[in-house]
């Protein structure tokens, strides 16, 4: 009788763990896909165009009115694709997952539609630089991206391991170094892995008290300090550089700042970066990752849906923010708490679910589609849909500027933004951006027009 009771309890625990692992992986893809529609928009523009980000939004009505790059409704983008590259590598060969991951990243960068980087579904310069440098790893040439894109590499590792350990910490560290050697990105990847396992271990209906949030933040701060020390040990030449304990310092202040945290965050992070950070939802790991954690620990209402919807209202880098919040909230609340229409509305939901189940079982499934063929087909479908909804004016603009960024992206690529030290170029850049924004606002439709 005692043995049967023990077996039943163990089965219940395993089922809860499986539901939360699947919830985290699926939640990441849902948050990514939902945030992708609003990527680059300011909070006011999101409210005016979409109202509330409570579903997968259709961008077709606003094509040519401020947005030039089509995004298929309900389809996830590069953050989830990067996590897929590591997840599939881990399921194929867990001992050689780094090499397998590198091959997956390079495979996905091969032939794709015009205007795309291979079959990746965004035009991020940090990604193509990182993939391009994978051939030069032996020469220790690695990207220095700090956008937080590669922090998502920790999600499949954390779900595969299921709990925090030195092994998982090392895997997260090494996975990020494959794509970026930026201190903040590396430490942020380790932190992401820890937070996923930490939320997996919490009760699904956790309502955070101040003491519970403080405990999580204290543990997260300690993990960051350990990762920062490990980074210094591996790269002693960085000793004395500014920001050696930046991320742990932000977490230390997070509990004290409470409701004022989103306003305080960019101001504090600015002291460690060359480029100006004015909003917490910009694409910098020093702000985006702490903001994602803040959204999960301090949601307006408890639950997966309200947590994700509220986080996307911050605008700007909603794709990565949605992926991070989706992974954390999914690990906390579980797959069953994700709204049914979000599950059915996610493009490629079956394959995402299969991989989530494979990670929970720590072995691949025979029915999984090949990663490259799967993503190539999805990107090709998006490309064909995009061609059909482009206006003549948008097509003409696209031919002139095929590699241009989304016109609503307030934050330009790092390579195109002048240094603040060059005051003349900085003023010229700001004037041109202000004029561009003013012209775009004239064409912003309201929700009633959609």
JOJOLIN-V585860 format. One record per residue. N is the residue number from 0. PHI is phi in radians with two decimals (999 if undefined). OMEGA is omega in whole degrees, 0 to 359 (none if undefined). Layout:
BEGIN
n & phi & omega
N & PHI & OMEGA
N & PHI & OMEGA
END
This chain:
BEGIN
n & phi & omega
0 & 999 & 180
1 & -1.09 & 181
2 & -1.12 & 180
3 & -1.10 & 178
4 & -1.10 & 178
5 & -1.08 & 181
6 & -1.11 & 179
7 & -1.12 & 180
8 & -1.07 & 181
9 & -1.15 & 178
10 & -1.12 & 178
11 & -1.08 & 180
12 & -1.07 & 180
13 & -1.11 & 179
14 & -1.15 & 177
15 & -1.10 & 180
16 & -1.08 & 180
17 & -1.11 & 180
18 & -1.08 & 182
19 & -1.32 & 177
20 & -1.15 & 178
21 & -1.11 & 179
22 & -1.09 & 180
23 & -1.16 & 181
24 & -1.16 & 179
25 & -1.17 & 179
26 & -1.09 & 177
27 & -1.04 & 181
28 & -1.16 & 178
29 & -1.11 & 180
30 & -1.10 & 177
31 & -1.08 & 183
32 & -1.12 & 181
33 & -1.23 & 180
34 & -1.29 & 184
35 & -1.09 & 180
36 & -1.10 & 185
37 & -1.77 & 183
38 & -0.97 & 178
39 & 1.62 & 182
40 & -1.50 & 173
41 & -1.32 & 181
42 & -0.92 & 181
43 & -1.13 & 179
44 & -1.18 & 178
45 & -1.08 & 180
46 & -1.11 & 183
47 & -1.25 & 185
48 & -1.54 & 187
49 & -1.86 & 187
50 & 1.39 & 179
51 & -1.89 & 179
52 & -1.43 & 184
53 & -1.99 & 180
54 & -2.91 & 174
55 & -1.37 & 186
56 & -1.54 & 178
57 & -1.61 & 183
58 & -1.59 & 185
59 & -1.03 & 180
60 & -1.13 & 182
61 & -1.95 & 175
62 & -1.14 & 182
63 & 1.45 & 179
64 & -2.08 & 179
65 & 2.11 & 178
66 & -2.24 & 183
67 & -1.94 & 182
68 & -1.68 & 182
69 & -1.17 & 176
70 & -2.30 & 181
71 & -1.11 & 181
72 & -1.08 & 177
73 & 1.48 & 181
74 & -1.78 & 179
75 & -1.24 & 183
76 & -2.05 & 188
77 & -1.09 & 179
78 & -0.93 & 179
79 & -1.24 & 178
80 & -1.08 & 177
81 & -1.13 & 178
82 & -1.13 & 177
83 & -1.10 & 180
84 & -1.06 & 179
85 & -1.34 & 181
86 & -1.06 & 179
87 & -1.16 & 177
88 & -1.13 & 181
89 & -1.14 & 180
90 & -1.25 & 180
91 & -1.41 & 183
92 & -2.74 & 186
93 & -1.14 & 180
94 & -1.38 & 180
95 & -2.05 & 187
96 & -1.16 & 180
97 & -1.15 & 179
98 & -1.13 & 178
99 & -1.12 & 178
100 & -1.11 & 179
101 & -1.01 & 179
102 & -1.15 & 178
103 & -1.13 & 178
104 & -1.05 & 180
105 & -1.21 & 179
106 & -1.11 & 180
107 & -1.18 & 181
108 & -1.52 & 180
109 & -1.38 & 191
110 & -0.63 & 176
111 & -2.55 & 180
112 & -1.13 & 179
113 & -1.07 & 179
114 & 1.56 & 179
115 & -1.86 & 171
116 & -1.59 & 186
117 & 1.06 & 177
118 & -1.88 & 175
119 & -1.22 & 186
120 & -1.82 & 161
121 & -2.87 & 186
122 & -1.99 & 184
123 & -1.18 & 180
124 & -1.15 & 182
125 & -1.10 & 181
126 & -1.27 & 182
127 & -1.18 & 175
128 & -1.12 & 182
129 & -1.12 & 180
130 & -1.16 & 180
131 & -1.07 & 183
132 & -1.50 & 179
133 & -1.09 & 178
134 & -1.30 & 185
135 & -2.03 & 182
136 & -1.09 & 180
137 & -1.14 & 177
138 & -1.58 & 178
139 & 1.04 & 173
140 & -1.67 & 184
141 & -2.36 & 178
142 & -1.10 & 179
143 & -2.09 & 183
144 & -1.14 & 176
145 & -2.30 & 185
146 & -1.47 & 184
147 & 1.50 & 178
148 & -1.02 & 187
149 & -1.47 & 173
150 & -1.15 & 180
151 & -1.20 & 178
152 & -1.12 & 181
153 & -1.32 & 186
154 & -1.09 & 179
155 & -1.11 & 178
156 & -1.13 & 180
157 & -1.15 & 181
158 & -1.25 & 178
159 & -1.18 & 181
160 & -1.36 & 176
161 & 1.49 & 179
162 & -2.60 & 184
163 & -1.29 & 180
164 & -2.81 & 176
165 & -1.12 & 178
166 & -1.09 & 180
167 & -1.13 & 179
168 & -1.03 & 180
169 & -1.16 & 179
170 & -1.12 & 178
171 & -1.09 & 180
172 & -1.04 & 184
173 & -1.22 & 180
174 & -1.10 & 179
175 & -1.20 & 180
176 & -1.07 & 176
177 & -1.10 & 186
178 & -1.99 & 181
179 & -2.70 & 176
180 & -1.85 & 178
181 & -1.11 & 183
182 & -0.98 & 184
183 & -1.17 & 181
184 & -1.17 & 181
185 & -1.15 & 180
186 & -1.11 & 179
187 & -1.13 & 178
188 & -1.18 & 176
189 & -1.09 & 179
190 & -1.08 & 179
191 & -1.06 & 178
192 & -1.05 & 179
193 & -1.12 & 184
194 & -1.11 & 177
195 & -1.05 & 180
196 & -1.19 & 179
197 & -1.16 & 179
198 & -1.27 & 175
199 & -1.06 & 185
200 & -1.44 & 182
201 & -1.49 & 174
202 & -1.04 & 185
203 & -1.08 & 183
204 & -1.72 & 183
205 & -1.07 & 169
206 & -1.86 & 191
207 & -1.29 & 169
208 & -1.49 & 179
209 & -1.08 & 180
210 & -1.24 & 179
211 & -1.14 & 178
212 & -1.10 & 180
213 & -1.10 & 179
214 & -1.10 & 180
215 & -1.11 & 181
216 & -1.14 & 178
217 & -1.12 & 179
218 & -1.14 & 180
219 & -1.11 & 178
220 & -1.09 & 179
221 & -1.13 & 178
222 & -1.10 & 178
223 & -1.08 & 180
224 & -1.09 & 178
225 & -1.14 & 179
226 & -1.17 & 178
227 & -1.14 & 177
228 & -1.17 & 178
229 & -1.13 & 179
230 & -1.10 & 179
231 & -1.13 & 179
232 & -1.18 & 180
233 & -1.32 & 182
234 & -2.20 & 184
235 & -1.06 & 180
236 & -1.18 & 180
237 & -1.55 & 180
238 & -1.05 & 180
239 & 1.59 & 178
240 & -1.22 & 180
241 & -1.16 & 174
242 & 1.58 & 182
243 & -1.09 & 178
244 & -2.21 & 185
245 & -1.11 & 185
246 & -1.20 & 177
247 & -1.14 & 178
248 & -1.16 & 178
249 & -1.11 & 179
250 & -1.14 & 179
251 & -1.09 & 182
252 & -1.57 & 188
253 & -1.10 & 182
254 & -1.16 & 182
255 & -1.23 & 184
256 & -1.34 & 175
257 & 0.89 & 185
258 & -1.15 & 180
259 & -1.49 & 186
260 & -1.03 & 180
261 & -1.03 & 179
262 & -1.35 & 182
263 & -1.30 & 189
264 & -0.98 & 182
265 & -1.12 & 179
266 & -1.08 & 179
267 & -1.24 & 182
268 & -1.12 & 180
269 & -1.02 & 182
270 & -1.27 & 183
271 & -2.00 & 185
272 & -2.18 & 177
273 & -1.41 & 179
274 & -1.51 & 183
275 & -1.26 & 174
276 & -1.93 & 182
277 & -1.94 & 183
278 & -2.40 & 182
279 & -1.15 & 183
280 & -1.62 & 172
281 & -1.21 & 185
282 & -1.41 & 176
283 & -2.15 & 184
284 & -1.08 & 181
285 & -1.12 & 180
286 & -1.92 & 187
287 & -1.16 & 181
288 & -1.19 & 175
289 & -1.07 & 178
290 & -1.13 & 178
291 & -1.06 & 178
292 & -1.12 & 179
293 & -1.06 & 180
294 & -1.10 & 181
295 & -1.37 & 181
296 & -1.34 & 185
297 & -2.29 & 180
298 & -1.31 & 177
299 & -1.11 & 176
300 & -2.47 & 179
301 & -1.25 & 177
302 & 2.28 & 181
303 & -1.09 & 186
304 & -1.09 & 183
305 & -1.17 & 180
306 & -1.13 & 181
307 & -1.19 & 180
308 & -1.03 & 179
309 & -1.11 & 182
310 & -1.10 & 182
311 & -1.26 & 178
312 & -1.19 & 178
313 & -1.26 & 176
314 & 1.24 & 178
315 & 1.10 & 185
316 & -1.50 & 186
317 & -1.24 & 181
318 & -1.12 & 180
319 & -1.27 & 178
320 & -1.10 & 179
321 & -1.11 & 179
322 & -1.13 & 180
323 & -1.16 & 180
324 & -1.11 & 179
325 & -1.07 & 179
326 & -1.16 & 181
327 & -1.21 & 182
328 & -1.17 & 177
329 & -1.14 & 177
330 & -1.18 & 181
331 & -1.39 & 188
332 & -1.64 & 178
333 & 1.61 & 183
334 & -1.11 & 183
335 & -1.09 & 183
336 & -1.55 & 175
337 & -1.34 & 182
338 & -0.94 & 184
339 & -1.06 & 181
340 & -1.25 & 174
341 & -1.30 & 177
342 & -1.13 & 182
343 & -1.31 & 182
344 & -1.43 & 180
345 & -1.28 & 177
346 & -1.19 & 181
347 & 1.21 & 183
348 & -1.03 & 182
349 & -1.07 & 181
350 & -1.23 & 176
351 & -1.12 & 179
352 & -1.12 & 179
353 & -1.03 & 181
354 & -1.24 & 175
355 & -1.10 & 178
356 & -1.14 & 179
357 & -1.15 & 178
358 & -1.15 & 179
359 & -1.18 & 179
360 & -1.59 & 180
361 & 1.11 & 174
362 & -2.75 & 183
363 & -1.24 & 178
364 & -1.94 & 183
365 & -1.08 & 184
366 & -1.39 & 177
367 & -1.10 & 175
368 & -1.29 & 174
369 & -1.07 & 187
370 & -1.02 & 184
371 & -1.12 & 181
372 & -1.07 & 179
373 & -1.11 & 183
374 & -1.24 & 178
375 & -1.11 & 179
376 & -1.15 & 180
377 & -1.16 & 180
378 & -1.16 & 178
379 & -1.08 & 179
380 & -1.14 & 178
381 & -1.09 & 180
382 & -1.04 & 180
383 & -1.15 & 177
384 & -1.09 & 181
385 & -1.10 & 180
386 & -1.10 & 183
387 & -1.26 & 184
388 & -1.78 & 178
389 & -1.28 & 175
390 & -1.42 & 179
391 & -1.05 & 180
392 & -1.14 & 180
393 & -1.18 & 179
394 & -1.07 & 180
395 & -1.10 & 178
396 & -1.11 & 181
397 & -1.14 & 180
398 & -1.17 & 181
399 & -1.33 & 183
400 & -2.26 & 183
401 & -1.12 & 184
402 & -1.76 & 182
403 & -1.20 & 179
404 & -1.44 & 173
405 & -0.96 & 185
406 & -1.14 & 178
407 & -1.65 & 177
408 & -1.21 & 179
409 & -1.28 & 181
410 & -1.73 & 181
411 & -1.32 & 175
412 & -1.07 & 183
413 & -0.97 & 185
414 & -1.21 & 184
415 & -1.73 & 180
416 & -1.65 & 180
417 & -1.21 & 178
418 & -1.22 & 178
419 & -1.16 & 179
420 & -1.24 & 176
421 & -1.54 & 190
422 & -1.08 & 182
423 & -1.13 & 179
424 & -1.16 & 180
425 & -1.13 & 179
426 & -1.14 & 179
427 & -1.09 & 179
428 & -1.08 & 181
429 & -1.14 & 179
430 & -1.13 & 180
431 & -1.15 & 180
432 & -1.18 & 179
433 & -1.10 & 178
434 & -1.09 & 180
435 & -1.10 & 180
436 & -1.15 & 180
437 & -1.10 & 179
438 & -1.17 & 182
439 & -1.20 & 184
440 & -1.06 & 181
441 & -1.13 & 185
442 & -1.87 & 181
443 & -1.31 & 178
444 & -1.41 & 175
445 & -1.65 & 179
446 & -0.97 & 181
447 & -1.20 & 181
448 & -1.45 & 186
449 & -1.52 & none
END
